[in-house]
Amino acid sequence: MTIRTRLTLLFTGVVASLLGVFCGVIYFFAERHRAQEFQERLRTEAFNSAQLLYGRTTLSPELFKLLDRNQITVVNREEIIIYNYLNQLVYESGTDYLSVDKATLDEVRLRREVQFRRGDREIVGVLFANGTNRFVVFASGVDKYGFSKQRNLALILSTGWLLATGLVFLAGRFFARKSLQPMTRVISRVDSISASRLELRVDEGNGQDEIAQLARTFNRMLDRLEEAFRLQRAFVSNASHEMRTPLTAITGQIEVALLTEEKPEELRATLLSVLEDVRQLNRLTNGLLTLASINVDETTVSLSPLRVDELLWAVRSDLLKMHPNYAVRVELDELPEREADLSLPGSETLLKTALFNLMENGCKFSPDHAVRVRLQRLRGYFSLRFHNGGDAIPAAELPLIFKPFHRGTNAHRTPGHGIGLSLTDRIIRLHQGSLQVDSAPDTGTAFTVLLPAK
């Protein structure tokens, strides 16, 4: 069942129920008024009959019956019966519609007036006193005209209820369709969006209702998807290009070595060049795999308490083993004495990769191959600042340096693939931290890592 149908049925059901209650209340009070009015008529008939028969000015029972048979009264199928104080029937209109037992007579004498009903006949019993005589008078009849009016009222209310329900159903269907038209447009637009047409966006309508909010949310999701597809295409293209370069170099060097009879020294130089290309390819492959694994599933990364100072010294040691000509100066700025205050939750492997990339970049782009690392424990987080005195990064390129495979104009003379900083930024963000860069010709370049403490 569609939302439009459900809304229409719900709206119709609510309004029909309210109308039904309204019609029921009207009929109930109309019936109550009819009964009270008819009982008042019967009460008047009872007193008038007793007054005419046993009051100060009387008629003979025979004359009263004659008048009754000629329908002097206004009550349909009326019957008047009167009992004296000995419970003896002293008058009956002769129609014989009603019989009364002693308990009813006693109840009338006790309460002075009773009303009850037998079938469609309504009865009023009253106590009439005339001097020493005390009579119990019963007047009964059928409210033929009142019932007819009630039937007409019920027919009118039922017909009106049915017509109103039908009109409400049609109006509800119209307004539901009108209200859901923006949703229909959204569905139609979404059906036209595909992987090759991610630039399309959903119409946000008036920009205020819930459907507009849904459209905005969907458009933001499309923005993220389009960006992800763009990055994926760029990633595949750049990765293919970066991997093709060392593979081509390796293939060319091996083919040249096979075609020529090189001396052992020359062959050794060729093998060393090939080995360097293989190492470069290996670093590229590892970086790509690490970046891809983090992007695919972040939940597989396990975090454990790590001492940030020990992590920093371990990374420095690994870097100097690989590049003995590099210089890394570590400054520890007023660190707390408690070991727990030096811990942070993280993945040792990933954080080592991120810090290694920042240290290596700092040394690689510095004229003296030196980087200064400053560690601070601030309120709630750790600050690690990597500073080198190399060429400044142009301001226009600062927002792009964390994109995969992007390399600044100051890095053309330095080997690399443009993966390290993007991988580092992804790892830092995975640890709920941030990575910032400041670069100026006079002060050099500084990368600042902020990581939440434990």
C-alpha positions in Angstrom: 0.0 0.0 0.0 1.4 3.4 -1.0 1.9 6.2 1.4 -0.8 8.2 -0.5 -3.4 5.5 0.0 -2.4 5.1 3.7 -2.7 8.8 4.3 -6.0 9.0 2.5 -7.5 6.1 4.5 -6.1 7.4 7.8 -7.5 10.9 7.1 -10.9 9.5 6.0 -11.1 7.2 9.0 -10.3 9.9 11.5 -12.8 12.4 10.0 -15.5 9.7 9.5 -15.1 8.6 13.2 -15.5 12.2 14.3 -18.5 12.7 12.1 -20.0 9.4 13.4 -19.6 10.5 17.0 -21.1 13.9 16.2 -24.1 12.3 14.5 -24.5 9.9 17.4 -24.5 12.7 19.9 -27.1 14.6 17.9 -29.3 11.6 17.7 -28.9 10.7 21.4 -29.9 14.2 22.6 -32.8 14.4 20.0 -34.1 11.0 21.3 -33.7 12.2 24.9 -35.6 15.4 24.2 -38.4 13.4 22.4 -38.8 11.0 25.4 -38.9 13.9 27.9 -41.4 15.8 25.8 -43.7 12.8 25.3 -43.5 11.9 29.0 -44.6 15.4 29.8 -47.6 15.0 27.5 -48.5 11.7 29.2 -48.1 13.4 32.6 -50.5 16.2 31.5 -52.9 13.6 30.0 -52.9 11.7 33.3 -53.6 14.7 35.5 -56.2 16.2 33.1 -58.0 12.8 32.9 -58.1 12.4 36.7 -59.2 16.1 37.1 -62.1 15.6 34.7 -63.2 12.4 36.2 -62.6 13.0 40.0 -61.9 16.7 40.4 -64.2 19.5 41.3 -65.8 19.7 37.9 -66.4 16.1 36.6 -67.5 14.3 33.6 -69.2 10.9 33.7 -66.9 8.0 32.7 -69.2 7.2 29.7 -68.9 10.7 28.3 -65.1 10.8 28.8 -64.8 7.4 27.0 -66.9 8.9 24.2 -64.6 11.9 23.9 -61.6 9.6 24.0 -62.9 7.4 21.2 -63.4 10.5 19.1 -59.7 11.3 19.6 -60.0 14.4 21.7 -56.5 13.6 23.1 -53.2 14.2 21.2 -51.5 10.9 22.1 -51.6 8.0 19.6 -53.0 4.7 20.9 -53.5 6.3 24.3 -54.8 4.5 27.3 -55.8 5.9 30.7 -56.4 3.6 33.7 -57.1 4.8 37.3 -56.9 2.9 40.6 -58.3 4.0 43.9 -56.6 3.7 47.3 -57.8 0.0 47.6 -56.0 -0.8 44.3 -59.3 -1.2 42.6 -59.6 -0.3 38.9 -62.1 2.5 38.8 -61.6 3.7 35.3 -60.1 2.3 32.1 -60.3 3.9 28.7 -61.3 0.6 27.2 -58.4 0.0 24.9 -56.8 -2.6 27.1 -53.2 -1.9 26.1 -51.8 -1.9 29.7 -51.9 -4.0 32.8 -50.3 -2.9 36.1 -49.3 -5.1 39.1 -49.5 -4.2 42.8 -45.7 -3.5 43.0 -46.0 -0.8 40.4 -48.9 0.8 42.2 -47.0 0.8 45.5 -44.0 2.4 43.7 -46.1 5.2 42.3 -47.6 5.9 45.8 -44.1 5.9 47.2 -42.4 8.0 44.6 -45.5 10.0 43.4 -44.4 9.6 39.8 -42.8 6.8 37.7 -41.9 6.4 34.1 -41.2 3.1 32.3 -41.5 1.6 28.9 -42.9 -1.6 27.4 -41.9 -2.1 23.8 -42.7 1.0 21.9 -45.3 2.0 24.5 -44.3 4.6 27.1 -46.0 4.8 30.4 -46.2 7.5 33.1 -47.8 6.8 36.5 -48.7 9.7 38.8 -50.4 10.0 42.2 -53.6 12.2 42.1 -55.1 13.4 45.4 -58.5 15.0 45.7 -59.5 15.5 49.3 -59.5 12.1 51.0 -59.4 10.3 47.7 -56.0 9.2 46.4 -55.9 7.8 43.0 -53.0 6.3 40.9 -53.4 7.3 37.3 -51.5 5.7 34.4 -51.3 7.3 31.0 -49.6 5.4 28.2 -49.3 5.8 24.5 -47.0 5.4 21.5 -45.1 8.5 20.2 -45.9 7.8 16.6 -44.9 11.2 15.4 -41.8 11.4 17.6 -40.6 8.1 16.4 -41.2 9.1 12.8 -39.2 12.3 13.3 -36.4 10.2 14.9 -36.3 7.8 11.9 -36.2 10.8 9.6 -33.4 12.3 11.6 -31.4 9.0 11.6 -31.9 8.7 7.8 -30.7 12.3 7.3 -27.7 11.8 9.6 -26.7 8.5 8.0 -27.0 9.9 4.5 -25.1 13.0 5.5 -22.4 10.8 7.1 -22.0 8.7 4.0 -21.9 11.7 1.7 -19.4 13.5 4.0 -17.2 10.4 4.3 -17.1 10.1 0.5 -16.3 13.7 0.0 -13.6 13.5 2.7 -12.1 10.4 1.0 -11.9 12.3 -2.4 -10.5 15.4 -0.8 -8.0 13.4 1.2 -6.8 11.6 -1.9 -6.5 14.9 -3.7 -4.5 16.6 -0.9 -2.4 13.5 -0.3 -1.4 13.4 -4.0 -0.8 17.2 -3.9 1.3 16.9 -0.7 3.4 14.0 -2.1 4.1 15.5 -5.5 7.5 16.6 -4.3 8.2 13.1 -3.3 7.2 11.8 -6.7 9.6 14.3 -8.3 12.3 13.1 -5.9 11.7 9.5 -6.9 11.7 10.4 -10.6 14.9 12.3 -10.2 16.6 9.6 -8.2 15.8 7.0 -10.9 17.7 9.1 -13.4 20.9 9.3 -11.3 23.5 6.7 -12.1 27.2 6.3 -11.7 27.8 8.2 -15.0 25.4 11.0 -14.0 26.3 11.8 -10.4 26.3 15.5 -11.1 22.4 15.4 -11.1 20.7 16.7 -7.9 17.3 16.4 -6.4 14.9 19.4 -6.5 14.6 20.7 -2.9 11.2 22.3 -3.5 10.3 25.1 -1.0 13.3 24.3 1.1 11.2 24.2 4.3 9.2 21.0 4.7 10.4 17.5 5.6 10.6 16.5 1.9 12.9 19.4 1.3 15.0 18.3 4.2 15.1 14.8 2.8 16.1 16.2 -0.6 18.9 18.3 1.0 20.2 15.2 2.9 20.1 13.2 -0.3 21.9 15.9 -2.2 24.6 16.0 0.4 24.9 12.2 0.1 25.3 12.6 -3.6 28.0 15.2 -3.1 29.9 12.7 -1.0 29.3 9.9 -3.5 30.4 12.1 -6.4 33.6 13.1 -4.5 34.3 9.5 -3.6 33.9 8.4 -7.3 36.1 11.3 -8.4 38.7 10.3 -5.9 38.5 6.7 -6.8 38.9 7.5 -10.5 41.8 9.8 -9.7 43.3 7.2 -7.4 43.1 4.4 -10.0 44.5 6.7 -12.7 47.4 8.1 -10.5 48.2 4.7 -9.0 48.4 3.2 -12.5 50.7 6.0 -13.6 52.9 5.9 -10.5 53.3 2.1 -10.7 53.9 2.1 -14.4 57.0 4.4 -14.0 59.1 2.1 -11.8 57.9 -1.0 -13.7 58.9 0.6 -17.0 62.3 1.5 -15.6 62.9 -2.0 -14.2 61.9 -3.6 -17.5 64.1 -1.2 -19.5 67.1 -1.8 -17.3 66.7 -5.6 -17.4 66.3 -5.6 -21.2 69.4 -3.4 -21.6 71.4 -5.7 -19.3 70.3 -8.8 -21.3 71.2 -7.2 -24.7 74.7 -6.0 -23.7 77.6 -7.8 -22.2 78.2 -5.6 -19.2 81.1 -5.9 -16.9 80.5 -7.1 -13.4 80.8 -3.5 -12.0 78.3 -2.2 -14.5 76.0 -5.2 -13.9 76.2 -4.5 -10.2 75.2 -0.9 -10.8 72.3 -2.0 -12.9 71.1 -4.4 -10.2 71.4 -1.7 -7.6 69.3 0.6 -9.7 66.7 -2.1 -10.3 66.7 -2.8 -6.5 66.1 0.9 -5.8 63.2 0.9 -8.3 61.8 -2.3 -6.7 62.0 -0.7 -3.2 60.3 2.4 -4.5 57.6 0.2 -6.1 57.3 -1.7 -2.8 56.8 1.5 -0.8 54.2 2.7 -3.3 52.4 -0.6 -3.1 52.4 -0.7 0.7 51.2 2.9 0.9 48.4 2.2 -1.5 47.3 -1.0 0.4 47.4 0.8 3.7 45.4 3.7 2.4 42.9 1.4 0.7 42.4 -0.7 3.8 41.8 2.3 6.0 39.3 3.7 3.6 37.4 0.4 3.2 36.8 -0.6 6.8 37.7 1.6 9.8 36.2 -0.9 12.3 39.0 -3.4 11.7 41.5 -1.0 13.3 42.1 -1.9 17.0 43.1 0.8 19.4 45.2 0.3 22.5 47.0 2.6 25.0 50.3 3.8 23.7 53.0 6.0 25.2 53.4 8.9 22.8 57.0 9.7 23.8 58.1 6.1 23.3 56.3 6.0 20.0 58.2 9.1 18.8 61.6 7.7 19.8 60.9 4.4 18.1 59.9 6.2 14.8 63.1 8.3 15.0 65.2 5.2 15.4 63.6 3.5 12.4 64.1 6.5 10.3 67.8 7.0 11.2 68.5 3.3 10.5 67.0 3.7 7.0 68.6 7.1 6.3 71.7 7.6 8.5 72.4 11.0 6.9 69.1 12.4 8.3 68.9 14.4 11.6 65.9 14.4 13.9 65.9 16.6 16.9 63.2 15.8 19.5 62.1 18.3 22.0 59.9 17.2 25.0 58.2 20.2 26.4 57.3 19.8 30.1 55.8 16.4 29.9 53.9 15.0 32.9 55.6 12.5 35.2 52.8 10.0 35.4 52.9 7.3 32.8 49.1 7.3 32.4 49.3 11.0 31.4 51.6 10.2 28.5 49.2 7.6 26.9 46.8 7.9 24.1 44.5 5.3 22.4 45.7 4.3 19.0 47.0 1.8 16.6 50.8 1.4 17.0 51.4 0.4 13.4 49.3 3.2 11.8 50.6 5.9 14.1 54.2 4.8 13.4 53.4 5.1 9.7 52.0 8.6 10.1 54.8 9.9 12.3 57.4 8.3 10.0 56.0 10.0 7.0 56.1 13.4 8.7 59.6 12.9 9.9 60.8 11.6 6.6 59.2 14.4 4.7 60.7 17.0 7.0 64.2 15.6 6.5 63.7 15.0 2.7 62.6 18.5 1.9 65.0 20.3 4.3 68.4 21.5 2.7 70.3 20.0 5.7 68.1 16.9 5.9 67.1 17.8 9.4 63.7 18.1 11.1 62.8 19.4 14.6 60.0 17.6 16.4 58.3 19.2 19.5 56.0 17.2 21.8 53.7 19.0 24.1 51.0 17.7 26.5 48.1 20.2 26.4 44.8 20.0 28.1 43.0 17.0 26.7 45.4 16.3 23.8 48.9 15.9 22.6 50.6 18.3 20.1 53.4 17.1 17.9 55.0 19.7 15.7 57.3 18.7 12.8 59.3 21.7 11.5 61.9 21.9 8.6 63.6 24.8 6.9 62.9 23.7 3.3 61.2 25.6 0.5 57.8 27.0 1.4 54.7 25.4 0.0 52.7 27.9 -2.1 49.6 29.1 -0.3 47.4 28.1 -3.2 48.6 24.5 -2.9 48.2 24.1 0.9 44.5 22.9 0.7 45.6 20.2 -1.9 48.7 18.6 -0.3 46.6 16.0 1.6 45.0 14.8 -1.6 46.3 11.4 -2.9 49.1 11.7 -5.5 49.2 15.5 -5.3 52.7 16.9 -5.1 53.5 20.6 -4.7 55.7 22.6 -7.0 58.5 22.6 -4.4 58.7 18.7 -4.6 59.5 18.2 -8.2 63.2 17.7 -7.5 62.5 15.3 -4.7 61.5 11.6 -5.3 58.0 10.6 -4.1 54.5 9.6 -5.0 52.2 11.9 -3.2 50.7 9.2 -1.0 52.5 9.9 2.4 50.6 13.0 3.5 47.2 11.8 2.4 47.8 8.5 4.2 49.0 10.4 7.3 46.0 12.7 7.3 43.6 9.7 7.0 45.4 8.0 10.0 45.3 11.1 12.2 41.6 11.6 11.4 40.9 7.9 12.2 42.3 8.6 15.6 39.9 11.6 16.1 42.8 14.0 15.7 43.7 16.8 13.2 46.7 17.6 11.0 47.5 21.2 10.2 50.3 22.8 8.0 51.9 26.2 8.1 54.4 27.3 5.5 56.2 30.6 4.8 59.4 31.5 3.0 61.0 33.0 6.1 60.0 30.3 8.7 59.9 27.1 6.6 57.2 24.4 6.8 55.6 23.0 10.0 53.1 20.2 10.3 51.2 20.1 13.6 49.4 16.9 14.8 46.8 17.1 17.5 45.8 13.7 19.0 43.3 13.3 21.9 44.8 12.0 25.1 43.6 8.9 26.9 
